């Protein structure tokens, strides 16, 4: 049996390790004005930061309700996470070591051109509402979350009243998650997540293990389609991923104030639903001899049908039974077939059917978002390096009204991800894979989040079908970055150190 580390569940922030899982969030960006007074107020708030142990408690309650066939529990508590920018840390007197992640130190605005965002001739981001300049970058980034939206605003008001004129509020963004988990383009979001290796203080695994111990895949999968990743990929102070997923890699270097912490990437992404739909309507007409409708082409671009059914398993039509089955909707590979697999959950065992190979992308093309960002078992441009090392922990929330309700309103996705290397994980995925026509395989741009340097944001792709391969181009930027930032999210002890006086 693989020896996995014990995670410090009372020090790790809960949003980092598991996410809050709530229906509503409120994002606050603040600038420190009276630094010494503000630090004292923030220090007194550290005890209110939600830990991994607390989020585990809530997850267990939700899981028990689901197993009993009950409605989702409605919690009255407000959960909180706190992150700090490099600018904020310097204000608070924290020394940023020379070996600290340079993307974090320089800030997201410095990476805008690299990430393919709209910039001026000097590389400065354009059309950003947050994070485009040092003055517009939060020193402290606070996430409040809960089931009742009104309680979040009450909590925010109480916190800001306490801080008073020691800070300026420069960003205030409510966000939500739909009960059907769909994002504004209409697709089920957040289905695929890695499982963190590691045990809790009671000896149980953080990611439940549902495969029989005599199945060799028990050591590499938490459940069908959920690979086990060493926690050091996401949380400092633990072993990182190795090419052999059964063997722990070395810890990534980190300052002590960041132990049990991570780097948070925040991206405010506007979504133009009308442009997205129009582009694929036009493409369907241009590819009329392919037999593919606009809905089919949009599914090809995502890699799933709107309800979450993976094309790799059901390429011709959505399957609501498959989509709603957490053990089937993510159990597939691309290059190789998958064998049947047994799972045991709540004392009941069942066999999950295997899947066929889709080596040539006839079902899920290589341009599909889920295949570009997570190639799974595909042969990629990084050779023998395991693609699992590029994974991120993703947390996403929506902002703005539904298109059908208020078509003229601004809307989009608040993308958040955790990783211990911004460069090797988030930036790599966006720059080297999503934005590339040749990587991870020579197929074209990611048609959802990929950025193109060609005129009018023109994206290119190849769509293989058993009868013929179609090449096409799409114009338009239907996902546009409108703000963001990089933040350190320390453990609870790290927050106390940062906000303490320390003789400053």
ABEGO torsion letter per residue (X at the ends): XBBBBBBBAAABBAAAAAEAGBABBBBBBBBBABAAAAAAAAAAAAAABBBAAAAAAAAAAAAAAAAAGBBBBBBABBBBBBBBBAAAAAAAGBBBBAABBAAAAAEAAAAAAAAGBBBBAAGBBBGBABGABAAABBABBBBBBBABAAAAAAAAAAAAAAAEAABBBABBBBBBBBAAGBBAAGBBBGABBBBBBEBBAAGBBABBBABBAABAAAAABABBGBBBBBAAAABBGBBBBBABAABBBBBBBBBAAABGBBBBBBBBBBBBAAAAAAAAAAAAAAAAAAGBBAAAAAAAAAGBBAAGBBAAABAABBBAAAAABAAAAABBBAABBBBBBBBBBGGBBBBBBBBBBAAAGAABBAABAAAAABAEABBBAAEABBAAAABBBBBBBBBEBBAAABAABBBEBBBBBBBABAAABAAAAAAAAAABAAOABBAEBBAAABBBABBGGBBBBBBBBAABBBBBBBBEBABBBAEEEBBBBBBAAAAAAAABAGGX
